[in-house]
Structure formats: structure tokens, C-alpha cells
Amino acid sequence: MDHMRDMGSGDDKPLGDPSLGAFDPEEPMLDFGEAGSARASRKSSGNARIVLKRVGDWRSRYEEWREEASRKLERVDLAPDLAQNIGSGTWFRGLGTMLGLGAVALLLWPDFAPLEARPAMALDEVALDEFRSHMIMPLALGADSGRQMGAGPKVRALEAAPERPQIELVATLGRGDSFDRMLQRAGLSSADASRVQELIGGAIEMEGLTAGTRFDIVLGRRVAEGTPRPLDELSFRAKFDLELRVENNDGRLSLRRNTIRVDDTPLRIRGTVGQSLYRSARAAGAPASAVQDFIKALDGQIDLNRSVRSTDEFDMIVAYRRAATGERQAGQVLYAGIERDGEPKTQLMRWGEDGIFYEASGVGEQRNGLIAPVPGGITSGFGMRRHPILGYRRMHSGIDFRARHGTPIVAVSDARVSAAGRMGGCGNAVRLDHGNGLSTRYCHMSRIAASRGQSVRRGQVIGYVGSTGLSTGPHLHYEMYRGGRAIDPRGVRFVRRAQLEGRELVDFRAALARLKEVEPGAALVDLEIRPEEVAEPEREIEKLDNPLQVS
């Protein structure tokens, strides 16, 4: 081999060749020095190259074997789709694989022999008796639960079961219910109910009690069996800023008024219009009713679809009340505004007893034409036509709206009801006088919701769709008259304006300036509780929460 040849000289003679001379043991060994160490280094490096070469050969052989095996396994599909090539060799090979795996699974199936557990605890008579006392089982099977001891000689039966000294309950005033009947239904005697109604009627108007008002009632101990319990205490929230309490003082009922501190700072809400004015205002925290009033006020002044951009900002100020007890109450919209690039584009403020919105200049509401009396399409226009019932051509002095039976009919603008009732072929009808010689009539109603002489506002319900009179089905026949002559309602637009002048205009602008000084969200902060508004703890344990500081 190569490494054996490196150990001799340049010839291939054997070590024992006589030509090399005899080996004399007395002759000193020769020191090869650096040449010897170099030969040893070459020998070790040669061994390493041989090992690496063999390892490389094994690795290449393994890679070749692995690739060959992979190619063979790819050709042999052990798990084919049994839904394809049914009956072929591939299919039977997959069937064999499935049966083989199933057999292996059955061989590895666990045993259902019972598992060894801890041996049962030895119980003596004492332990068994203790366990039996805690069992829940029928008495016939030896259970001790539910047994009662027999009464001893010193036990005496009660003549009557004792009643609770007091009963606390909550009564609610229902719709159409009377105050006196509600109190008697809660358990008060007729004398106490009359006295309570007399006391409360002297403090507030009984008609002001709304349905849903809750009354906290405390009834005392009966004087005799079968008699009503006397009233110990009755309290309720009569108004947002007033609480009334009726108390029993040694058999005499007296009324105590508790005035609640209320802050009337309006709630101002601002935000970006975005994709939907309603959703943006609701997301900013505005009540749903206030958002509806806000949009209605703007819609009467501007075209919301064309005049308002998504980048504009809305400014809403709502009447708001905060009670010291924590309750809050939102009222009507006081101010509605739209700003663009930081400058006010529309400013409307509610003013006057009628609650009309005025612009900052003092000009009142401007209505963008008539509103439809019903939410439906027009089925028959104004002019000559063949009457569907009479069968001949005649003048159709109005327009017909498609609507279902019972659909609310609203006034197209502010007006006064000049007539309401049966009107010949129109059936049940309502006529409205809008002033300046303009009037409208609404026919074929199923029910009338207005009376003669009544003033109605734009959008107010005056009746419901029906089919009375000469009618083939439920719909609304709507007519308009100018100076007594019928005209086409589609060619008329109502525009209503009002103008403030003089001192009233000065007061209006001053109120608008004060209103716009309100900071957004300032009304959402809770009122600070004053020391006199802190209720005195009734139980001793509650006094420990705030112990007195002794100096």
C-alpha cells in the first residue's frame, strides 16, 4: 500500500535485503530530526484522507440507495383511493393495507378487565352510623335525614305563627291605574290610602304622576289579626328634583319633602359626520331621540344629502340635567349646527314657546317643500281619467298614493283643521287650511286622528289609510286647493319663514352666544357630593367603613 511504501527508501526492496547491510545493534541509532517528523505528519494526514474517502463513499452509496428506494415506493401506492379503479391491482393493494391496519388495531385493542383500585376502607359501627346520618335516602331504607324528635313535656304549641314585624315592597303605577287603587292593592287600608293621597295631592299635581312611577312602601305590624297592616313609610321620586316621603309618627302620617340638587348644564356633543351622520352622532354618545331631533331640525333647513360632506363636523347641544343622587335626564335639542373647515355653515337654535328653530341671523325655519303624506308611490295623477267605479271619464282633482290599510297619514305642512268627518265620495276625510288661500284634503281614511279647529304641525298624524267612500281598495286620495280651485299638488312647494326683530332678536343672539360657550362633554362629569347630602348610615357595621377621627 501507499503508506507502506512511504516508509522505505526510494526502492521497493524488503527490509531484510542483504544489500542494505547488516544491522548492528551496537551502532547508535540515527536521528532523522525534522525529516522524520515530516514523514510522520504525512503518514497521519494520509490516514485521515483514507477515512474521509471511505465515509464519503458510504454517504454516496446511502444517498443512491435512498433515492432508489424512494422511486420504488412512489411507484407502489400502499394507500390508494378505494373509490377509484375498483377491482384493479392497485385497488386490492389498498384493500390489503386497510385490512392489515385494521388487524393491527385489533391486536393492540386494550383490555376491559377491571382496574385494580385501593381496597375498601374498613368501617366500624361508629363510622357507619356517621355516614348514615349524612345520607339522602328514603326513611324506609334506614336514612336518618328528615326525622323529627318527638316533643317533650315542656313544649307547648303556638296559638298562631308570628308575623314579620315589617314588610318592604315596591308598587308601580300602571297605565290607566288610579293612585288610590294601587295603594290598596299593595296592602294599605282605605283610610291610609286616602290620607296618603291627600298629603301627596297637596304637594304636587296628581295628574303629573306618570305610568311606571315606582313607590317604595314599608308596612308595619298588624294591630289585630285580619286587619290591614299600617303604613310605616312610603317614598317615591315625584319629580327629577323632588322626592316625597310619607312617614308614620306615632300613628299619624306626615309628608316630608326632599329637594334634590340638580345641575342644568346642557350637553354639547361634537364630531365628524363621516359616512353616516346618525351613526357618528350615536357613536359620540348622543341619545337616539336627540339625534333624530337634530337631523329633523337640519333637514327642515338644508338638504342633508347635498349640503353636508363627510368631512364636515356636527355640533349638537342637548338639554341635560344631572341630579346629585346620580340620575341623568336628556331633553330636547337646543342647538344644531354644521361646521366646515372650522367655520359655522349652519347654526340653528330652538327659541320661543313653540320651539321653532331659528338661524343665527334670526330667520326662522325654512321648509324644503312639502312632505309626502304617506310613504308610498303615486298610482294615479292629476287630470282627466276614467273613473274605476262610475265607468266614465271625469276630472281627477288630486293624486292617489299607494299605501296599506292603517298606514299613518301626516300633514304636509303646518295648518289648522277646517273640517274632519264624512265627506261624500271621499269617505272619511280631513281638510287642512295652510293660510294664504291654500288648503289640502285627505280622503278615504279608515280612522280620523284630528278634530275641527285643531292646529297641527308638519308631519303630525291626522288619520290612517282606509277605503271608505268611492274606493276600490286601501289608498290615499290627496287634493290641494288654491283660492277654492283644485290644483296639482306636485307643482306646489311650501316655504315657511319667521323673522325675529328688535329686543327679541337681541335676546336670541345673547342666548345663542351663551349656549355656544358650553364645553363639549362638560355635563358628563358627576356632581360633587356635599357633606349635607351624604346619608347617615343606618347600621352599625356601615359606620365602621368611615370611622370618626378622634383628635
SULVEN-V56504 format. One line per field, one symbol per residue. phi: phi as a letter, one per 20 degrees, with the letter a starting at -180 (. if undefined). psi: psi as a letter, one per 40 degrees, with the letter a starting at -180 (. if undefined). A space follows every 10 residues. Layout:
phi = ???
psi = ???
//
This chain:
phi = .fffffeeef eefffefffe nfedfffffe dfmfffffff ffffffffff ffffffffff ffffffffff fffffdeecf ffeclfneff ffffffffff fffffffeff edffefcffg ffdeffffff fffdfdbfff eofefnfcff fefeedfffb ffeffbcdbc ddfefmeeff ffffffofff ffffffffff ffeceffffe fofdceccde fffbfnefff eeabcaefcf dbddcdcddl ndecdcecfe fcddffedcc refmfbffff ffffofffff ffffffffff dceffdeddf efdecccdfb cdefeofcbe defebcbcdc lndfeccccf bnffmeedff fnefgceemf dffbebeedb eepfaeffdf ncfbfeeacd dfaefnffdd ffafacfebb qfclffmfbc dddenlmdbc ccdmfebddb cfnfecdgnf fdrcfbbene berfadedcc ccmndfcfff dccecdccce bmffffffff ffffffefff mffeffffee gfeefffedf fffffcffed e
psi = idddddeaae ifiidehdee iihhdehiii hebddddddd dddddddddd dddddddddd dddddddddd dddddhhegi heeifheidd dddddddddd dddddddehi ifiiihihii hhhadddddd ddeeigiidd eeieieihii iidehhiidi hiiidihhih ihhiheiidd dddddeeiid dddddddddd dedihdeehi hehhhhhhha iidiheiiii hdihiihdid ehhhhhihgf ehhihhhhhh hhhfhihhhi iidadhdddd dddeehiddd ddddddddde dihdddehid eihihhhihi hhideeiihh aihdhhihih fehhdhhhhh iidefihiid eehaihhgai ihdigiihdh ahaiihhedd eihihgfaih hhiihehhhi heihihhdih ahgbeeahih hhheifehii ihifidihfi iheihiiheh heaihafiag ieihihhhih hhfehhihde ehhhhhiihi ibdddddddd dddddeehhh edeehiihhi deehihhdid dddedgiihh .
//
